Amino acid sequence: MAARLSAKKLPRYSLEFKRKAVKLTKIPGMEVQVVAKALDLHPVMLSRWRQEWREGRLRGASEQVKHAVQAPVRELKRLQALERAHALLQEEHELLKKAIRFCSERSRTSSRS
């Protein structure tokens, strides 16, 4: 007996949506993973759309698409900056916790003598 494919429905995206998503990834400094996460897409799907763009199957974006892409660019760049800042704060927090543990252990051993 052959395995059955799941009855799960995959979302269908319009050509215009795909074009916007690909255009966002073309912005210098914009990471594909960040765009995919912001648009709630799997990065592989976005990469496939980028390939279709390169092959000319998604070309012909209208002027409306160009304007629609510019609006979320600031938000995506802001999101990237916030994620970098958050990662740095998490790292600093871990270092502070280690320093506190180290100082606490040191004070316990020195107070016993």
Secondary structure, 3 states (H helix, E strand, C coil): CCCCCCCCCCCCCCHHHHHHHHHHHCCCCCCHHHHHHHCCCCHHHHHHHHHHHHCCCCCCCCHHHHHHHHHHHHHHHHHHHHHHHHHHHHHHHHHHHHHHHHHHHHHHHHHCC
